[in-house]
Amino acid sequence: MSVNYAAGLSPYADKGICGLPEVFDTPEEVKAKVETLAQLIRDSQYMVVHSGAGISTSSGIPDFRGPKGVWTMEQKGEAPHFDTTFEDAKPSLTHLALLQLQRAGYLKYLISQNVDGLHLRSGFPRDRLSELHGNMFVEECEKCGKQYVRDTVIGVMGLKPTGRYCEVTRSRGLRACRGKLISTILDWEDSLPDRDLNRADEASRRADLALTLGTSLQIKPSGDLPLLTKRTGGKVVIVNLQPTKHDKHAHLHIHGYVDEVMSQLMKLLGLEIPEWAGPTLCENSGGDADILPYGAWKKEVKIELKIEEKKDLGLKKKRTNNKNAEITEKGVKKEEEEDTKCEQEALIDSRFEPVTTENVKSSSQNSLCSSTLDDTDTCEAKKPRTDPPSS
């Protein structure tokens, strides 16, 4: 199938600013900037890359808004030139460099606006990849969500049925799902896939370095994702020949060919760019600890918050128990003090009472009673309060 998939999209007037002049840094400037980029990557704990159509031009697939882009040529009334088909296109140096950066642990997540499938066919793991605008080689069951990666392009766009059905077998050996398979390629008015967009959003917020390659960042919401990294304290690096929508937010802007920039970068990092041996599908990266499954980051934060809440409640209960114990202890001490005070008052009163024969008799009787009822008094004496006072 021709790489001019744009011809299959519905008409749309606002396609952004096309045909802006390209700007080139001098070789010395590119070298100095790439050295800065290499150091940023070494210092980064979580780098996310945002790729656009500019990284596939060396594979023979034209971009959209460049001097020879699809939309640019359309505005001029000319037809774009295509050197290959989607099936025959090979991953560029940049595609393979990104694969090696992921394997080396530098690249944690890749967010792409491209539909050419070259990231997937290069062997980049799917659990670290969000393809926000779809993939020409992937169809999805509209019923259960199962995706199928094909060797040839699906042939339809705009989330339309492909004519095939889902083959997933239900539990207990029941019949297959049989849901309709649809293309994953978005048309202009289609919503971005929730799974890919949510994971891209999570990764962008978590990143401390956002590297954008070959994209003008004009299409929303994918073009605004690097700003999430900056808002959370990270840095944005833009590699593009044309001006982009978010140049003013960039910590570093390199005006150069993406393949040349990536080639220099890999040498500085001491990494070799792997050879491409044909289409390779990698479903996951091996379950490393630094990659979270869909939604896990939010769940992890919620779990941590719950643990903290439980700790706070535990501390509050402990403080309350300690406080109650103090109140009880104070209550016991207060009662003992009152009893002692009463005894002292009674003793004082007896000292100042006039001595008479009757007093002497009553005193002796009281003494007898005290001696005979000593055990009883001990049993009947008021016990200290041990239960906490009611609030």
C-alpha positions, 0 to 999 in steps of 0.5 A, spaced: 500 500 500 502 507 498 505 511 504 500 516 502 495 514 507 493 521 508 489 520 501 484 516 505 482 521 511 476 525 510 477 532 508 479 537 513 481 544 513 485 546 519 492 542 518 496 547 521 502 551 519 505 548 513 512 549 509 515 553 514 523 554 512 528 550 515 533 552 520 540 549 520 545 549 526 553 549 524 556 543 525 560 546 531 553 548 534 550 541 532 556 538 536 556 542 542 549 541 543 549 534 542 554 533 547 549 537 552 544 532 550 548 526 552 550 529 559 542 531 560 541 523 558 546 521 563 543 525 568 536 523 567 532 518 571 526 517 566 527 520 559 521 520 554 522 520 547 516 524 542 517 522 535 514 525 529 514 524 521 521 527 521 524 521 523 521 517 517 523 521 512 530 517 511 526 511 510 522 514 504 516 516 507 514 523 507 512 528 513 506 532 513 508 540 514 516 540 511 518 543 504 516 537 501 511 534 506 504 531 504 500 537 506 505 542 504 504 539 497 497 539 497 496 547 499 501 548 492 496 544 488 502 538 487 502 531 488 507 528 494 513 524 491 513 517 495 519 512 494 517 506 498 510 502 501 509 501 508 511 494 507 517 495 504 520 501 508 525 500 513 526 503 520 531 509 519 538 510 523 533 514 529 528 508 529 534 503 531 538 508 535 531 509 540 531 501 540 538 501 543 537 507 548 531 503 550 535 496 551 541 500 554 536 503 560 536 510 558 529 511 554 524 509 559 518 510 554 516 512 547 510 516 544 509 516 537 504 520 532 507 516 526 502 510 523 507 507 519 509 502 524 516 502 523 517 503 531 514 496 532 517 493 526 524 495 529 523 491 535 521 496 540 517 493 545 510 494 545 509 495 553 514 501 552 510 504 546 504 509 545 502 510 538 497 515 539 494 516 532 494 508 530 498 503 526 497 501 519 499 494 521 494 493 527 487 491 527 483 491 534 477 487 536 471 492 538 468 487 543 474 485 547 480 490 545 485 484 543 490 487 538 493 483 532 499 485 529 499 483 521 505 482 516 501 487 511 497 493 512 490 493 514 488 497 508 482 501 511 482 507 516 478 511 520 477 505 525 472 502 520 471 494 520 477 490 516 472 484 515 475 480 520 473 477 526 476 476 533 479 469 534 480 470 542 477 463 545 473 465 552 474 461 558 471 454 559 473 453 552 466 456 550 466 459 542 471 465 540 469 472 541 467 473 534 467 481 535 469 485 529 476 487 528 477 495 526 483 499 524 487 503 529 488 509 524 484 515 526 481 520 522 481 527 524 475 527 528 476 520 532 478 520 539 485 518 541 485 511 544 484 511 551 490 506 553 495 509 549 494 516 551 493 515 558 500 511 559 503 517 555 500 522 560 503 518 565 510 517 562 510 524 561 508 527 568 513 522 570 519 524 566 525 528 568 527 529 560 522 529 554 526 529 547 522 530 541 524 528 534 522 530 528 515 533 530 512 540 529 508 539 536 502 542 532 497 536 533 493 536 540 493 533 545 499 529 543 503 535 541 502 538 548 505 532 552 512 534 553 509 540 556 507 536 562 514 534 563 516 541 564 510 542 569 513 537 573 520 540 573 523 536 567 527 539 561 524 539 554 529 538 548 527 539 541 530 536 535 527 539 528 529 543 522 523 547 522 520 552 528 515 548 533 509 550 537 513 550 543 520 552 542 520 557 547 519 552 552 525 548 550 531 547 554 535 546 548 533 546 541 538 542 536 536 544 528 539 539 524 537 532 521 535 527 526 539 521 523 545 525 524 544 528 531 542 521 533 549 518 530 553 523 534 549 522 540 550 514 540 557 515 539 558 520 545 554 515 550 558 509 547 552 505 544 552 501 537 546 502 533 544 495 531 543 492 524 536 491 522 534 484 520 527 484 518 520 486 521 521 483 529 515 484 534 517 484 541 510 485 546 514 486 552 521 489 555 522 483 560 518 486 566 523 491 568 522 495 575 522 501 572 516 500 567 509 500 570 503 497 566 497 501 564 494 505 570 499 502 575 502 509 576 496 512 579 494 505 583 501 505 586 500 513 588 493 511 591 496 505 595 502 509 598 496 514 600 492 509 603 498 507 607 500 514 609 493 515 611 493 508 615 499 510 619 496 517 620 490 514 623 495 509 627 499 515 630 492 518 632 489 512 635 496 511 639 496 519 641 488 518 643 490 512 647 496 515 651 492 521 652 486 517 655 491 513 659 494 520 662 487 522 663 486 516 667 492 516 671 491 524 673 484 522 675 486 516 680 492 521 683 486 526 683 482 522 687 488 519 692 489 527 693 482 528 695 482 522 700 488 524 703 486 531 703 479 529 707 483 525 712 488 531 713 481 535 714 478 530 719 485 529 723 485 537 724 478 537 726 479 532 731 485 536 734 481 542 735 475 538 738 474 539 745 476 533 749 470 531 753 468 524 756 464 523 751 469 524 746 474 519 749 468 514 749 466 515 742 474 515 740 475 508 743 469 506 740 471 508 733 478 505 734 475 498 736 470 499 729 476 501 725 480 495 728 475 490 727 473 492 720 479 493 717 479 487 712 472 490 710 474 497 709 480 494 705 475 490 701 469 496 700 474 502 699 473 505 692 477 502 687 481 507 682 478 508 675 481 504 670 476 505 664 477 512 660 472 517 661 467 518 656 467 523 651 
